[in-house]
Amino acid sequence: MRKALRGILSLAVLIGTVSATGASAGAATAAEPAAKQSSSTSSSESSGEDIKDRILAIPGMSLIEEKPYPGYRFFVLEYTQPIDHKHPSKGTFQQRVTLLHKDTARPTVFFTSGYNVSTNPSRSEPTQIIDGNQVSLEYRFFTPSRPAPADWSKLDIWQAASDQHRVFTALKKIYSENWLTTGGSKGGMTATYFERFYPKDMDGVVAYVAPNDVVNKEDSAYDRFFARVGTKECRDRLGGVQREALVRREPLEEKYEAYAAENGLTFRTVGTLDRAYEAVVMDYVWAFWQYSLLADCESIPADAPNATDQEIWDSIDGISGFSAYADQGLETYTPYYYQAGTQLGSPDIRQPWLGKLSRYGYQPPRNFVPRSIPMRFDSSAMRDVDRWVRNNARRMLYVYGENDPWGAEPFRLGHGARDSYVYTVPGGNHGSKVAGLVADEKAKATAAILRWAGVAPAAVEADPAKAKPLATFDARLDKRDDELQRDRGTLRP
């Protein structure tokens, strides 16, 4: 009964407050930036009021579970959101949120992967650097944060940014110190779009390996990337295995049929097993550089024409993953492919080393979304964001990996940018972080994050070279390989 009443109250709040922010992206109002970190404490613990009670007093917020972790409180929550922020009276859905609470006197990091949210305690790199709280949000339309029935036209970057804005506005009343937003890959894109539409919310942005496909039909940057990435020996090894996988299509597809039958895989969305097989093979070179390092080339068969079918299969499966384009592999990521085919754009590469062996080329996102879901591409969305970042970036940090294909089309800063930076990790892949930068850039990036959060020690203010994370590394909380490995074997940011 209490939860039902909270939902009714939430709808009233939505109608009364969200309509003011939903008229248009340009007219959306946002909360003022937080003040600098104060020396006085504002923690709920010191006031005698339990933090859980304060969080659950927010209209529309409900508790799924609390998980213990030393030094923190960790909550898995649901928050009532409008399906359409422009018309909040037209229905709501429940969006999952997690909160790693340290102290309301500490700054807060707003994290999103751009996909599902993890329900286990973890810290993003900025959270460790500033020793703060972390709010993590599941991206709309990723199950279970999906309206029912699903109106897919309401899955766009402005609606998702407005989800973040509402969560921030609700929690800012409790966590009143500075806020940063962060995310990697699609999460880095999400952090950028949030800043573009609600530039007054955050005190800084830390976006990792964020692709920026400004003109979807122009992808020559990727071709140039693959012509020079790594070493010629490594490129030849990868191309040789990929080519053999297409030359041996018939026997390997027989193996694929048996694999699909054994694992209950179907191919209704992509159409045929043959299309799914080729999509996996075409991803092979991209997936290697996205997830691996140059040193990993030693594991690639050096003489592909003389390798066994099993060796070719194992290499493709270990890097691309033969379940990726089955219905069961695609279903979770339907929201991503929908966005790629309607706003975000998607890469296309020629791969001349394959000659005429490819039947379908790089298949478009439309092939990976059920035909019952209509899609129409908006070519203006990414142009708008790119132009805004170049001309208006304030306190924004981008980190890329030198050998990450997604960095072939990065965000760039123009003359209008202020206190913003783009750094590249030498030899880095899609898991590149501030920690991997060369020493000088690592110190500058860390100092900027501390400064934006309002917690830079005086010594760091005087000399950025002295900057280092305020929190001690925790092997469980700060294990960031999980985020990279989650989507291993798929061509997704």
VMD Tcl script that draws the C-alpha trace (Angstrom):
set ca {
  {0.00 0.00 0.00}
  {2.82 2.38 0.89}
  {4.56 1.69 -2.42}
  {1.32 2.18 -4.35}
  {0.66 5.49 -2.60}
  {4.21 6.62 -3.35}
  {3.60 5.86 -7.02}
  {0.41 7.97 -7.01}
  {2.23 10.85 -5.34}
  {5.05 10.47 -7.83}
  {2.68 10.86 -10.78}
  {1.34 14.06 -9.25}
  {4.89 15.35 -8.84}
  {5.69 14.38 -12.42}
  {2.75 16.31 -13.79}
  {3.56 19.31 -11.64}
  {7.32 19.49 -12.07}
  {8.53 17.64 -15.14}
  {6.31 19.48 -17.63}
  {8.38 22.58 -16.99}
  {11.53 20.79 -18.14}
  {10.03 18.89 -21.04}
  {9.00 21.63 -23.48}
  {12.22 21.38 -25.47}
  {15.88 20.57 -25.07}
  {16.81 24.19 -25.43}
  {14.26 25.42 -22.93}
  {14.95 22.80 -20.27}
  {15.81 24.28 -16.92}
  {18.42 22.73 -14.68}
  {19.58 23.09 -11.13}
  {22.45 25.45 -10.43}
  {25.92 23.90 -9.99}
  {26.83 22.81 -6.50}
  {28.88 25.02 -4.28}
  {32.48 24.23 -3.47}
  {33.09 21.48 -0.92}
  {32.65 22.96 2.53}
  {34.58 21.99 5.59}
  {31.42 21.50 7.64}
  {29.70 18.14 7.66}
  {26.19 17.65 6.35}
  {26.03 13.87 6.75}
  {22.69 12.27 7.53}
  {24.42 10.13 10.13}
  {25.53 13.19 12.14}
  {22.01 14.61 12.03}
  {20.58 11.39 13.43}
  {18.38 10.65 10.39}
  {19.11 7.42 8.55}
  {20.17 7.96 4.93}
  {17.80 5.24 3.71}
  {14.83 7.07 5.18}
  {15.90 10.31 3.49}
  {16.27 8.59 0.12}
  {12.93 6.78 0.37}
  {11.21 10.03 1.31}
  {11.79 11.18 -2.27}
  {8.46 10.85 -4.14}
  {8.65 7.96 -6.60}
  {11.70 6.32 -4.99}
  {11.40 2.77 -3.64}
  {13.87 0.22 -2.29}
  {14.57 -3.09 -4.02}
  {17.31 -4.17 -1.61}
  {20.25 -2.97 0.46}
  {23.57 -4.80 0.25}
  {26.25 -4.36 2.90}
  {29.76 -3.18 2.05}
  {32.42 -1.99 4.52}
  {32.58 1.80 4.73}
  {29.49 2.33 2.55}
  {25.76 1.83 2.31}
  {24.67 0.34 -1.03}
  {21.08 0.59 -2.20}
  {19.35 -0.88 -5.24}
  {16.37 1.36 -5.97}
  {13.55 2.03 -8.39}
  {12.50 5.51 -9.42}
  {9.27 6.46 -11.15}
  {9.99 8.24 -14.44}
  {7.71 9.63 -17.14}
  {7.71 7.66 -20.36}
  {7.76 10.98 -22.19}
  {9.36 13.93 -20.39}
  {7.58 16.32 -22.77}
  {4.19 14.86 -21.80}
  {4.61 13.43 -18.29}
  {0.88 12.80 -17.83}
  {1.00 10.06 -20.47}
  {2.32 7.36 -18.21}
  {5.34 6.29 -16.16}
  {7.79 3.42 -15.81}
  {10.17 2.20 -13.12}
  {13.87 2.88 -13.69}
  {16.55 1.11 -11.68}
  {19.04 3.23 -9.75}
  {21.84 2.17 -7.43}
  {23.45 4.36 -4.80}
  {26.83 3.77 -3.19}
  {26.58 6.05 -0.17}
  {29.67 7.24 1.68}
  {28.67 10.57 3.22}
  {26.47 13.45 2.14}
  {29.39 15.75 2.96}
  {31.34 14.15 0.08}
  {30.94 14.92 -3.64}
  {28.93 12.54 -5.84}
  {29.62 10.85 -9.16}
  {26.72 10.12 -11.51}
  {27.66 7.00 -13.48}
  {25.95 5.28 -16.38}
  {27.20 2.55 -18.69}
  {24.51 3.43 -21.22}
  {23.18 -0.12 -20.76}
  {21.94 -2.13 -17.77}
  {22.99 -1.17 -14.26}
  {25.01 -3.53 -12.08}
  {23.30 -4.38 -8.81}
  {26.59 -5.08 -7.02}
  {28.66 -2.40 -5.26}
  {31.38 -0.87 -7.46}
  {33.23 2.41 -7.95}
  {34.01 4.15 -11.21}
  {37.48 5.65 -11.47}
  {36.29 9.22 -10.70}
  {34.51 7.95 -7.58}
  {37.76 6.49 -6.29}
  {39.68 9.63 -7.23}
  {37.36 11.96 -5.31}
  {36.48 9.45 -2.54}
  {32.79 10.16 -2.99}
  {29.33 8.76 -3.37}
  {28.16 7.15 -6.62}
  {24.72 7.14 -8.22}
  {24.34 4.70 -11.12}
  {21.39 4.73 -13.50}
  {20.07 2.05 -15.82}
  {19.50 3.42 -19.32}
  {15.85 3.61 -20.31}
  {14.42 0.66 -22.28}
  {17.05 -1.80 -20.98}
  {15.13 -4.49 -19.13}
  {13.65 -4.13 -16.55}
  {13.70 -0.32 -16.97}
  {11.36 -0.47 -19.94}
  {7.85 0.94 -20.25}
  {5.10 -1.57 -21.01}
  {3.93 -1.33 -23.69}
  {7.14 0.07 -25.15}
  {6.81 3.14 -27.35}
  {10.24 3.02 -28.95}
  {9.96 6.55 -30.27}
  {10.54 7.65 -26.66}
  {14.02 6.12 -26.66}
  {16.26 9.01 -27.63}
  {19.21 10.89 -26.17}
  {17.14 13.82 -24.87}
  {14.65 11.59 -23.05}
  {17.56 9.66 -21.46}
  {19.31 12.89 -20.45}
  {16.06 14.03 -18.88}
  {15.94 10.79 -16.87}
  {19.34 11.71 -15.43}
  {18.28 15.28 -14.79}
  {15.28 14.16 -12.72}
  {17.35 11.71 -10.66}
  {19.98 14.39 -10.06}
  {17.38 16.98 -9.08}
  {15.78 14.58 -6.60}
  {19.05 13.47 -4.97}
  {20.77 16.87 -5.03}
  {18.61 17.87 -2.07}
  {20.39 15.17 -0.05}
  {23.81 15.14 -1.73}
  {24.42 18.88 -1.91}
  {28.16 18.89 -2.66}
  {29.66 18.89 -6.15}
  {28.58 16.36 -8.77}
  {30.48 14.84 -11.69}
  {29.04 12.63 -14.42}
  {30.97 9.78 -15.98}
  {30.73 6.66 -18.09}
  {32.70 4.56 -20.53}
  {31.95 3.99 -24.21}
  {28.17 4.38 -24.61}
  {28.27 5.62 -21.03}
  {30.76 8.30 -22.08}
  {28.42 9.26 -24.89}
  {25.55 9.37 -22.38}
  {27.54 11.64 -20.04}
  {28.22 13.96 -22.98}
  {24.58 14.12 -24.04}
  {23.52 14.81 -20.45}
  {25.92 17.75 -20.33}
  {24.74 19.02 -23.70}
  {21.06 19.14 -22.67}
  {21.50 20.01 -18.97}
  {24.78 21.94 -18.78}
  {24.01 23.48 -15.39}
  {23.58 20.18 -13.53}
  {27.10 18.82 -13.27}
  {30.36 20.38 -12.07}
  {32.41 18.25 -14.46}
  {32.28 15.43 -17.01}
  {34.69 12.49 -17.30}
  {33.91 10.57 -20.50}
  {35.91 7.47 -21.36}
  {36.39 6.06 -24.91}
  {33.27 7.84 -26.18}
  {32.64 7.46 -29.94}
  {31.43 10.49 -31.88}
  {29.92 9.41 -35.21}
  {29.07 12.87 -36.53}
  {28.32 11.84 -40.13}
  {27.01 8.29 -40.18}
  {27.62 7.73 -43.89}
  {31.27 8.82 -43.74}
  {33.36 6.15 -42.02}
  {36.74 6.41 -43.73}
  {38.38 7.21 -40.38}
  {37.88 3.58 -39.40}
  {39.53 2.35 -42.60}
  {42.55 4.55 -41.90}
  {42.66 3.25 -38.33}
  {42.73 -0.42 -39.36}
  {45.39 0.25 -41.99}
  {47.90 1.31 -39.33}
  {46.84 -0.02 -35.93}
  {49.36 -2.21 -34.09}
  {51.93 -3.89 -36.33}
  {51.76 -5.33 -39.83}
  {52.47 -8.79 -38.46}
  {49.53 -8.58 -36.09}
  {47.20 -7.16 -38.75}
  {48.22 -9.96 -41.14}
  {47.54 -12.64 -38.52}
  {44.09 -11.29 -37.78}
  {43.20 -10.82 -41.43}
  {44.39 -14.32 -42.23}
  {42.14 -15.94 -39.63}
  {39.18 -13.81 -40.66}
  {39.69 -14.67 -44.32}
  {39.92 -18.40 -43.58}
  {36.68 -18.24 -41.63}
  {34.93 -17.04 -44.79}
  {36.81 -19.39 -47.11}
  {35.72 -22.30 -44.89}
  {32.19 -21.03 -44.48}
  {30.54 -24.39 -45.31}
  {32.28 -26.66 -42.77}
  {32.33 -23.98 -40.08}
  {28.64 -23.21 -40.56}
  {27.91 -26.91 -40.05}
  {29.74 -26.56 -36.77}
  {27.72 -23.40 -36.07}
  {24.44 -25.25 -36.67}
  {25.42 -27.89 -34.15}
  {26.51 -25.18 -31.69}
  {23.19 -23.36 -32.13}
  {21.16 -26.54 -31.63}
  {23.12 -27.46 -28.52}
  {22.65 -23.98 -27.00}
  {19.09 -23.30 -28.16}
  {20.06 -20.39 -30.41}
  {17.69 -19.01 -33.05}
  {18.16 -16.40 -35.77}
  {14.75 -14.83 -36.45}
  {15.90 -11.20 -36.02}
  {18.97 -11.32 -38.27}
  {17.18 -13.66 -40.66}
  {19.47 -16.65 -41.23}
  {22.31 -18.52 -39.61}
  {24.48 -17.51 -42.57}
  {23.94 -13.81 -41.87}
  {24.68 -14.29 -38.19}
  {27.82 -16.29 -38.96}
  {29.19 -13.63 -41.29}
  {28.35 -10.82 -38.85}
  {30.45 -12.56 -36.19}
  {33.35 -13.08 -38.59}
  {33.21 -9.50 -39.86}
  {33.52 -8.28 -36.25}
  {36.66 -10.30 -35.58}
  {39.36 -7.72 -36.31}
  {37.39 -4.90 -34.69}
  {36.65 -6.97 -31.58}
  {40.31 -7.92 -31.17}
  {41.52 -4.33 -31.05}
  {38.56 -3.25 -28.92}
  {39.22 -5.78 -26.16}
  {42.84 -6.91 -26.56}
  {46.34 -5.49 -26.52}
  {49.10 -5.78 -29.09}
  {50.83 -8.42 -26.97}
  {47.75 -10.65 -27.36}
  {48.56 -11.12 -31.05}
  {50.77 -14.01 -29.97}
  {47.60 -16.01 -29.35}
  {46.38 -15.57 -32.96}
  {47.26 -18.40 -35.38}
  {50.27 -17.25 -37.42}
  {49.62 -19.53 -40.41}
  {45.85 -19.42 -40.85}
  {45.67 -21.36 -44.17}
  {47.27 -24.35 -42.44}
  {45.34 -24.04 -39.19}
  {42.65 -26.60 -38.41}
  {38.94 -25.75 -38.60}
  {38.83 -26.00 -34.81}
  {41.66 -23.50 -34.42}
  {39.89 -21.01 -36.71}
  {36.60 -21.57 -34.89}
  {38.18 -21.16 -31.46}
  {39.92 -17.92 -32.41}
  {36.78 -16.37 -33.92}
  {34.58 -17.54 -31.04}
  {37.03 -16.39 -28.37}
  {37.21 -12.88 -29.80}
  {33.89 -12.26 -31.60}
  {31.61 -14.80 -29.91}
  {29.31 -16.99 -32.01}
  {26.28 -16.28 -29.83}
  {26.42 -12.52 -30.46}
  {23.96 -12.30 -33.34}
  {21.57 -15.05 -32.31}
  {18.22 -13.81 -31.02}
  {19.32 -14.67 -27.51}
  {22.46 -12.54 -27.85}
  {20.71 -9.61 -29.50}
  {17.65 -9.37 -27.26}
  {19.35 -7.64 -24.33}
  {20.85 -5.03 -26.64}
  {17.83 -4.17 -28.77}
  {17.76 -0.65 -27.22}
  {21.38 -0.05 -28.29}
  {20.85 -1.21 -31.88}
  {17.69 0.86 -32.04}
  {19.60 3.97 -30.97}
  {22.47 3.20 -33.33}
  {19.99 3.06 -36.18}
  {18.03 6.17 -35.19}
  {20.52 8.67 -33.70}
  {23.94 7.40 -32.63}
  {25.13 6.05 -35.96}
  {27.18 2.89 -36.48}
  {30.56 2.12 -38.04}
  {31.16 0.58 -41.44}
  {34.58 -0.62 -42.61}
  {35.69 -2.00 -45.98}
  {38.17 -4.72 -44.91}
  {39.83 -5.00 -48.36}
  {41.88 -8.03 -47.24}
  {38.70 -10.11 -47.51}
  {38.33 -9.51 -51.25}
  {34.86 -10.63 -52.38}
  {34.35 -13.26 -49.69}
  {31.75 -11.19 -47.82}
  {28.13 -11.63 -48.90}
  {26.57 -8.92 -46.77}
  {29.28 -6.47 -45.75}
  {28.97 -4.72 -42.41}
  {25.30 -5.14 -41.66}
  {23.33 -2.09 -40.43}
  {21.63 -1.86 -37.01}
  {18.25 -2.35 -38.71}
  {19.21 -6.03 -39.19}
  {19.61 -6.50 -35.44}
  {16.28 -5.02 -34.31}
  {12.98 -6.91 -34.67}
  {11.06 -5.69 -37.73}
  {8.04 -4.96 -35.53}
  {9.94 -1.95 -34.14}
  {9.96 0.98 -36.61}
  {13.22 2.90 -37.09}
  {14.10 6.16 -38.81}
  {17.53 7.79 -38.69}
  {17.94 11.38 -37.47}
  {21.13 12.71 -39.07}
  {21.02 15.96 -37.08}
  {21.37 14.50 -33.56}
  {25.11 13.80 -33.52}
  {25.93 16.94 -35.52}
  {24.20 18.97 -32.82}
  {26.12 17.31 -29.98}
  {29.46 17.56 -31.77}
  {28.95 21.25 -32.50}
  {27.92 21.90 -28.90}
  {30.98 20.14 -27.43}
  {33.38 22.00 -29.72}
  {31.87 25.39 -28.88}
  {30.59 25.01 -25.33}
  {32.56 22.33 -23.45}
  {33.20 23.40 -19.86}
  {35.08 21.14 -17.42}
  {34.91 18.11 -19.73}
  {37.58 15.40 -19.89}
  {37.79 12.76 -22.64}
  {40.08 9.73 -22.38}
  {40.70 7.45 -25.39}
  {42.82 4.38 -26.15}
  {45.36 4.59 -28.96}
  {44.45 1.13 -30.33}
  {40.71 1.28 -29.70}
  {38.69 1.36 -32.96}
  {35.93 3.42 -31.32}
  {38.43 6.25 -30.88}
  {38.82 6.65 -34.64}
  {35.97 9.16 -34.49}
  {36.47 10.97 -31.16}
  {35.08 14.10 -29.59}
  {37.25 17.13 -30.28}
  {37.45 20.50 -28.57}
  {37.10 23.80 -30.42}
  {37.98 27.40 -29.61}
  {34.87 27.70 -27.44}
  {35.94 24.96 -25.01}
  {37.13 25.97 -21.54}
  {38.95 23.94 -18.87}
  {38.45 20.79 -20.98}
  {40.86 18.11 -22.19}
  {41.27 15.16 -24.56}
  {43.94 12.58 -23.65}
  {44.96 9.25 -25.21}
  {46.37 6.17 -23.45}
  {49.37 4.85 -25.43}
  {48.58 1.38 -26.77}
  {45.29 1.47 -24.89}
  {42.14 -0.44 -25.81}
  {38.46 0.16 -25.04}
  {39.14 -0.13 -21.32}
  {41.44 2.91 -21.20}
  {41.32 5.00 -18.02}
  {43.06 8.00 -16.50}
  {45.34 5.56 -14.67}
  {46.83 4.47 -18.01}
  {47.83 7.94 -19.22}
  {51.45 9.08 -19.30}
  {52.52 10.56 -15.98}
  {52.08 14.26 -16.81}
  {48.63 13.83 -18.37}
  {47.54 11.44 -15.60}
  {48.41 14.07 -12.99}
  {46.66 16.86 -14.90}
  {43.53 14.76 -15.44}
  {43.42 13.65 -11.80}
  {43.94 17.22 -10.60}
  {41.10 18.44 -12.82}
  {38.73 15.79 -11.48}
  {39.61 16.71 -7.89}
  {39.22 20.41 -8.64}
  {35.86 20.01 -10.35}
  {34.62 17.92 -7.42}
  {35.70 20.64 -5.01}
  {38.06 18.38 -3.07}
  {41.50 19.20 -4.48}
  {44.01 19.44 -1.61}
  {45.90 22.73 -1.37}
  {49.09 20.97 -2.49}
  {47.34 19.83 -5.69}
  {45.90 23.28 -6.31}
  {49.45 24.61 -6.16}
  {51.03 21.76 -8.12}
  {48.83 19.38 -10.22}
  {51.76 16.96 -10.45}
  {50.98 15.94 -6.86}
  {47.45 14.78 -7.71}
  {46.45 11.23 -6.83}
  {43.22 9.42 -5.91}
  {41.92 10.25 -2.46}
  {40.55 6.76 -1.83}
  {42.73 3.66 -1.55}
  {42.27 1.16 -4.37}
  {39.80 -1.58 -3.45}
  {40.18 -4.74 -5.55}
  {36.46 -5.54 -5.28}
  {34.97 -2.08 -5.68}
  {37.42 -0.90 -8.34}
  {37.66 -4.00 -10.54}
  {36.92 -2.30 -13.84}
  {37.62 -5.19 -16.20}
  {34.02 -6.36 -15.69}
  {32.68 -3.40 -17.60}
  {34.98 -4.09 -20.55}
  {34.40 -7.85 -20.59}
  {30.62 -7.62 -20.25}
  {30.16 -6.97 -23.96}
  {33.18 -8.91 -25.19}
  {32.68 -10.28 -28.67}
  {30.21 -7.68 -29.91}
  {30.52 -4.59 -32.06}
  {28.99 -2.21 -29.54}
  {30.49 0.80 -27.78}
}
mol new
graphics top color blue
foreach p $ca { graphics top sphere $p radius 0.5 }
foreach p [lrange $ca 0 end-1] q [lrange $ca 1 end] { graphics top cylinder $p $q radius 0.2 }
display resetview
